[in-house]
Amino acid sequence: MLRKLWDHLVKIVNYPVLPVIWCKSVVIVSLSIVLGAAALVWIVDPHYRYRLPEFYDTVYYEVYATAPRLLRDLDYNTLYLGSSMTRNIFLSDIDEVLKVRSIKLAASGAATADLAKFVDIAIKAKGKKLQQIIFSLDIYSMNKPEPHYKEFEYLYRDDLKEEYRYLFSRQTYSSMYYLLKRKYRPKKKRQHQTDPNRMFSTEYAGMRFGWQEVVSDAVGNEKAHHTQTPAAPEVFENTLNNILLPMVKNNPQIKFVFYLAPYHIYTYCQSEQFHEADALLKQRLRVMKELLLCSNVRLYDYQADRSLVCCHDLYSDVQHFRSTAGRMIVEKLAANHRRISSAEAADANDRELRKLIAEQMPVYYSDLEKFKNKKR
């Protein structure tokens, strides 16, 4: 019996039509995988390559991947953008106080090249409808050499040759899994991600702010001998001359509003502790004076504003503020508070900030010791 079965199998394998059947099967299976993947990505479209979501909420969770579609499809006349220093500024505050219709892109860890890329897409997509760009100027972002959007660069090109990268990218399926898991098993701290008003915000119910959080972060940074980003002169010069200034000068039809975003004063105290503050402060002054030469720029500086930088309750760490501070910034912009309109005013602000850092250094060291003694 077994012998007959064996002989029968040998005949099937040796049958000349079998290779054709196998080839057809391989082709059919391969096409099924490709078409299945394409259908799945088309339906879920986790990075909004083809359209904004239709059967589930738009989730503001991966700015570098989703920025191209948001910038092209959403309705706005004001682009508000920056690094993580714009995270907890809400659209309702921007629109209500400044009387605009805005979109906000808060790109955590951004290099200035990332933000310039967003500006380029917005100008091409909206044309004359785009009236102004409010740019939260983060001196640390000017010292970062590599833009993050490069990781998703294929999403920034309308090129059919790039589609396969989207259909079969690990990033695509990782984000797809995240969105589906989030839809059916949402975590309370991530519920804000679907709120357009809190676009790319990190503030959630129960998030903690205050002295404990600020000083704990400072102590952790001290242990790791870590500051946000030390000055990198060559990177800064390239960013200033080849990215930031051309972005402004090549778009004279756009009104640019730049402001130096407030950090908790302990950010600069920590840079001073590690002997990095002076180089950063000189860069800060340099970029202000260069921007003042552009006729389509309004410039503000909030880094020495005590109401913003010395209040522990506004911060979750040494750098990132809560939405209360975000509202304050927008109101100060509307009121022309701390506007810099001359090189002399920029020099005066530089002196003011250096004086504030020197004044706060003893308080900073005292708070570090208090926290360490409390932990013992």
C-alpha positions as CSV (number, residue, x, y, z in Angstrom):
1,M,0.0,0.0,0.0
2,L,2.7,2.4,1.0
3,R,4.7,1.4,-2.1
4,K,1.8,2.3,-4.4
5,L,1.3,5.6,-2.7
6,W,5.0,6.4,-3.1
7,D,4.9,5.6,-6.8
8,H,1.8,7.8,-7.3
9,L,3.5,10.8,-5.6
10,V,6.6,10.3,-7.8
11,K,4.4,10.4,-10.9
12,I,2.7,13.7,-9.8
13,V,6.0,15.4,-9.1
14,N,7.4,14.3,-12.4
15,Y,4.4,15.4,-14.3
16,P,5.5,18.1,-16.8
17,V,2.6,20.4,-16.1
18,L,3.4,20.7,-12.5
19,P,6.1,23.5,-12.9
20,V,3.5,25.6,-14.7
21,I,1.1,25.1,-11.9
22,W,3.7,26.0,-9.3
23,C,4.7,29.2,-11.2
24,K,1.0,30.2,-11.4
25,S,0.6,29.5,-7.8
26,V,3.6,31.6,-6.8
27,V,2.4,34.5,-9.0
28,I,-1.1,34.3,-7.6
29,V,0.1,34.2,-4.0
30,S,2.5,37.1,-4.6
31,L,-0.1,39.2,-6.2
32,S,-2.5,38.4,-3.4
33,I,0.0,39.6,-0.8
34,V,0.8,42.8,-2.7
35,L,-2.9,43.6,-3.4
36,G,-3.9,42.6,0.2
37,A,-1.2,44.9,1.6
38,A,-2.2,47.7,-0.7
39,A,-5.9,47.3,0.3
40,L,-5.1,47.3,4.0
41,V,-2.9,50.4,3.8
42,W,-5.4,52.1,1.6
43,I,-8.2,51.5,4.1
44,V,-6.3,52.4,7.3
45,D,-3.7,54.7,5.7
46,P,-1.9,55.3,9.1
47,H,0.2,58.3,7.9
48,Y,-2.6,59.9,5.8
49,R,-0.7,59.4,2.5
50,Y,-3.8,59.4,0.4
51,R,-6.4,61.2,2.5
52,L,-7.4,62.1,6.0
53,P,-9.2,59.3,7.9
54,E,-12.8,58.6,6.9
55,F,-14.0,55.9,9.3
56,Y,-12.0,56.8,12.4
57,D,-10.8,60.0,14.1
58,T,-7.7,61.9,12.8
59,V,-5.0,61.2,15.4
60,Y,-2.3,63.8,15.9
61,Y,0.5,61.6,16.9
62,E,3.4,61.5,14.3
63,V,4.0,64.9,13.0
64,Y,6.9,64.1,10.7
65,A,4.8,61.5,8.9
66,T,1.4,63.2,8.8
67,A,2.5,66.8,8.2
68,P,2.3,66.7,4.4
69,R,-1.4,65.6,4.3
70,L,-2.4,67.9,7.2
71,L,-0.8,70.9,5.6
72,R,-2.4,70.2,2.2
73,D,-5.9,69.3,3.4
74,L,-6.8,71.3,6.5
75,D,-8.3,74.8,6.2
76,Y,-6.1,77.5,7.7
77,N,-4.7,81.0,7.1
78,T,-2.1,80.9,9.8
79,L,0.6,78.3,10.3
80,Y,1.8,78.1,14.0
81,L,4.9,75.9,14.3
82,G,7.9,75.1,16.4
83,S,9.7,72.4,18.3
84,S,8.3,70.7,21.4
85,M,8.1,74.3,22.8
86,T,4.8,74.6,21.0
87,R,3.2,71.4,22.2
88,N,0.8,72.8,24.8
89,I,-0.5,75.8,22.9
90,F,-4.1,75.1,21.9
91,L,-5.7,76.2,18.6
92,S,-8.7,77.7,20.5
93,D,-6.3,80.1,22.2
94,I,-4.5,81.0,19.0
95,D,-7.7,81.6,17.0
96,E,-9.6,83.4,19.7
97,V,-6.8,85.8,20.7
98,L,-5.2,86.4,17.4
99,K,-8.4,86.3,15.3
100,V,-7.1,83.8,12.8
101,R,-7.8,80.2,11.5
102,S,-4.8,78.2,12.4
103,I,-3.0,74.9,12.2
104,K,-0.3,74.0,14.7
105,L,2.6,71.6,14.1
106,A,4.6,70.9,17.2
107,A,7.7,68.9,16.1
108,S,9.4,67.4,19.2
109,G,13.1,67.3,18.8
110,A,12.9,69.3,15.5
111,A,15.8,70.7,13.6
112,T,15.1,74.0,12.0
113,A,15.3,72.2,8.6
114,D,12.2,70.2,9.7
115,L,10.2,73.4,10.3
116,A,11.4,75.0,7.1
117,K,10.2,71.9,5.2
118,F,6.7,72.3,6.7
119,V,6.7,76.0,5.7
120,D,7.6,75.1,2.1
121,I,4.7,72.6,1.9
122,A,2.2,75.0,3.4
123,I,3.2,77.9,1.0
124,K,2.9,75.6,-2.0
125,A,-0.4,74.1,-0.8
126,K,-2.2,77.3,0.3
127,G,-0.7,80.1,-1.9
128,K,-2.3,83.4,-1.1
129,K,-4.6,81.9,1.5
130,L,-1.6,81.6,3.9
131,Q,-1.4,85.0,5.5
132,Q,1.2,84.5,8.3
133,I,3.5,82.1,9.9
134,I,4.1,82.2,13.6
135,F,7.4,80.5,14.3
136,S,8.5,79.5,17.8
137,L,12.2,80.0,17.6
138,D,14.1,77.4,19.6
139,I,17.8,78.1,19.7
140,Y,18.5,74.4,20.4
141,S,16.8,73.4,17.1
142,M,19.3,75.6,15.3
143,N,22.1,73.4,16.6
144,K,20.7,70.1,15.4
145,P,22.3,68.9,12.1
146,E,19.9,66.2,10.9
147,P,16.2,66.9,10.2
148,H,13.8,64.2,11.5
149,Y,11.5,64.3,8.5
150,K,14.2,62.5,6.4
151,E,13.0,59.3,8.1
152,F,9.7,59.8,6.3
153,E,11.0,61.6,3.2
154,Y,9.1,59.3,0.8
155,L,5.9,60.7,2.2
156,Y,6.9,64.2,1.1
157,R,7.2,63.3,-2.6
158,D,4.2,62.7,-4.9
159,D,6.1,60.0,-6.8
160,L,4.6,56.7,-7.8
161,K,8.0,55.0,-7.4
162,E,7.8,55.8,-3.7
163,E,4.5,54.0,-3.1
164,Y,6.1,50.6,-2.6
165,R,8.0,52.1,0.3
166,Y,4.8,53.2,2.0
167,L,3.0,49.9,1.3
168,F,5.8,47.7,2.7
169,S,7.5,50.0,5.3
170,R,7.9,48.7,8.8
171,Q,6.9,52.2,10.0
172,T,3.6,51.9,8.2
173,Y,2.5,48.7,9.9
174,S,3.9,49.8,13.2
175,S,1.7,53.0,13.1
176,M,-1.2,50.9,11.8
177,Y,-1.0,48.6,14.8
178,Y,-0.7,51.7,17.1
179,L,-3.9,53.3,15.6
180,L,-5.9,50.1,15.7
181,K,-4.8,49.3,19.3
182,R,-5.5,52.9,20.3
183,K,-9.0,52.8,18.7
184,Y,-10.1,49.6,20.5
185,R,-8.1,49.9,23.7
186,P,-7.4,53.6,24.3
187,K,-5.4,54.8,27.2
188,K,-6.7,57.8,29.2
189,K,-3.5,59.8,28.8
190,R,-3.7,59.5,25.0
191,Q,-7.3,60.6,24.6
192,H,-6.2,64.2,23.8
193,Q,-4.5,62.9,20.6
194,T,-7.8,63.0,18.6
195,D,-8.7,66.5,19.8
196,P,-8.0,69.0,16.9
197,N,-7.9,71.9,19.4
198,R,-5.0,70.2,21.2
199,M,-3.2,69.2,18.0
200,F,0.2,67.5,18.8
201,S,-0.2,68.4,22.5
202,T,1.2,66.2,25.3
203,E,-0.9,67.7,28.1
204,Y,-3.4,65.3,29.5
205,A,-5.7,65.1,32.6
206,G,-3.6,64.3,35.6
207,M,-0.3,65.5,34.1
208,R,1.9,67.0,36.9
209,F,3.5,70.4,36.9
210,G,5.5,72.3,39.6
211,W,8.7,72.5,41.6
212,Q,9.0,68.7,42.1
213,E,8.8,68.0,38.4
214,V,11.2,70.8,37.4
215,V,13.9,70.1,40.0
216,S,13.6,66.4,39.6
217,D,14.3,66.8,35.8
218,A,17.2,69.1,36.6
219,V,18.7,66.6,39.0
220,G,18.4,63.8,36.5
221,N,20.1,66.0,33.8
222,E,22.9,66.8,36.3
223,K,23.5,63.1,36.9
224,A,23.7,62.4,33.2
225,H,25.8,65.6,32.6
226,H,23.1,66.5,30.1
227,T,21.8,69.8,28.8
228,Q,19.3,70.2,26.0
229,T,21.7,70.7,23.2
230,P,25.1,72.3,23.4
231,A,26.1,75.0,20.9
232,A,27.4,73.6,17.6
233,P,28.9,76.7,15.8
234,E,29.2,75.2,12.3
235,V,25.7,73.7,12.4
236,F,24.2,76.9,13.7
237,E,25.9,79.0,10.9
238,N,24.6,76.6,8.3
239,T,21.1,76.6,9.8
240,L,21.0,80.4,10.0
241,N,22.5,81.2,6.5
242,N,21.2,78.3,4.5
243,I,17.8,77.4,6.0
244,L,16.3,80.1,8.3
245,L,17.1,83.3,6.5
246,P,16.4,82.0,3.0
247,M,13.0,80.7,4.2
248,V,12.1,84.3,5.2
249,K,13.8,86.2,2.4
250,N,12.4,83.9,-0.4
251,N,8.9,84.5,0.8
252,P,8.4,88.3,1.1
253,Q,4.6,87.9,0.6
254,I,4.4,86.0,4.0
255,K,4.3,87.8,7.3
256,F,6.6,85.9,9.7
257,V,6.2,86.3,13.5
258,F,9.2,84.9,15.3
259,Y,9.4,84.7,19.1
260,L,12.1,83.1,21.3
261,A,10.2,80.5,23.2
262,P,10.4,80.7,27.0
263,Y,12.2,77.9,28.9
264,H,12.1,77.6,32.7
265,I,15.1,79.6,33.8
266,Y,16.7,76.5,35.1
267,T,17.3,75.4,31.5
268,Y,19.8,78.2,31.1
269,C,21.1,77.7,34.7
270,Q,21.9,74.1,33.8
271,S,23.7,75.3,30.6
272,E,25.6,77.7,32.8
273,Q,26.5,74.9,35.2
274,F,28.1,73.0,32.3
275,H,29.7,76.1,30.8
276,E,27.6,76.1,27.7
277,A,25.3,79.1,28.3
278,D,27.5,81.8,26.9
279,A,27.8,80.3,23.4
280,L,24.0,79.7,23.2
281,L,23.3,83.2,24.4
282,K,25.6,84.7,21.7
283,Q,23.8,82.6,19.1
284,R,20.5,83.8,20.4
285,L,21.6,87.4,20.0
286,R,23.0,86.8,16.5
287,V,19.8,85.3,15.1
288,M,17.7,88.1,16.5
289,K,19.8,90.8,14.8
290,E,19.8,88.9,11.5
291,L,16.0,88.6,11.6
292,L,15.6,92.3,12.3
293,L,17.1,93.0,8.9
294,C,14.1,91.3,7.2
295,S,11.2,93.6,6.4
296,N,8.6,90.8,6.6
297,V,9.5,89.8,10.2
298,R,8.1,90.8,13.6
299,L,10.3,89.6,16.5
300,Y,9.5,88.9,20.2
301,D,11.7,87.6,23.0
302,Y,10.1,85.9,26.1
303,Q,13.1,84.1,27.5
304,A,13.7,86.8,30.2
305,D,10.0,87.3,31.0
306,R,9.8,86.5,34.7
307,S,6.1,85.7,34.6
308,L,6.9,82.9,32.1
309,V,10.3,81.6,33.1
310,C,10.4,81.8,36.9
311,C,7.1,80.2,37.7
312,H,7.5,76.5,38.6
313,D,3.8,75.7,38.3
314,L,3.9,76.4,34.5
315,Y,6.4,73.6,33.8
316,S,6.5,69.8,33.7
317,D,10.3,69.8,33.4
318,V,13.1,72.4,33.0
319,Q,11.9,73.2,29.5
320,H,8.3,72.4,28.6
321,F,5.4,74.5,29.8
322,R,1.7,73.8,30.2
323,S,-1.3,75.2,28.3
324,T,-1.7,78.1,30.8
325,A,1.7,79.4,29.7
326,G,0.7,78.8,26.0
327,R,-2.3,81.0,26.4
328,M,-0.1,83.7,28.1
329,I,2.4,83.6,25.1
330,V,-0.4,84.1,22.6
331,E,-1.9,87.0,24.6
332,K,1.5,88.6,24.8
333,L,2.0,88.3,21.1
334,A,-1.4,90.0,20.5
335,A,-0.5,92.8,22.9
336,N,3.0,93.3,21.2
337,H,4.5,92.6,24.6
338,R,8.3,92.4,24.6
339,R,8.6,93.0,20.9
340,I,12.2,93.5,19.6
341,S,12.3,96.2,17.0
342,S,16.0,97.2,17.0
343,A,19.5,95.8,17.6
344,E,19.7,98.0,20.7
345,A,16.6,96.3,22.1
346,A,18.1,92.9,21.3
347,D,21.3,93.9,23.2
348,A,19.1,95.0,26.2
349,N,17.3,91.7,26.3
350,D,20.6,89.8,26.2
351,R,21.8,91.8,29.2
352,E,18.5,91.2,31.0
353,L,18.6,87.4,30.5
354,R,22.3,87.2,31.5
355,K,21.4,89.1,34.7
356,L,18.5,86.9,35.4
357,I,20.6,83.7,35.0
358,A,23.2,85.1,37.4
359,E,20.5,86.0,39.9
360,Q,18.9,82.5,39.7
361,M,22.1,80.4,39.9
362,P,22.2,80.3,43.7
363,V,18.5,79.5,43.9
364,Y,19.0,76.8,41.3
365,Y,21.9,75.1,43.3
366,S,19.9,75.5,46.5
367,D,16.9,73.7,44.9
368,L,19.1,70.9,43.7
369,E,20.4,70.3,47.2
370,K,16.9,70.5,48.7
371,F,15.7,67.9,46.3
372,K,18.7,65.5,46.8
373,N,18.3,65.8,50.7
374,K,14.6,65.1,50.4
375,K,15.3,61.9,48.4
376,R,17.8,60.6,51.0
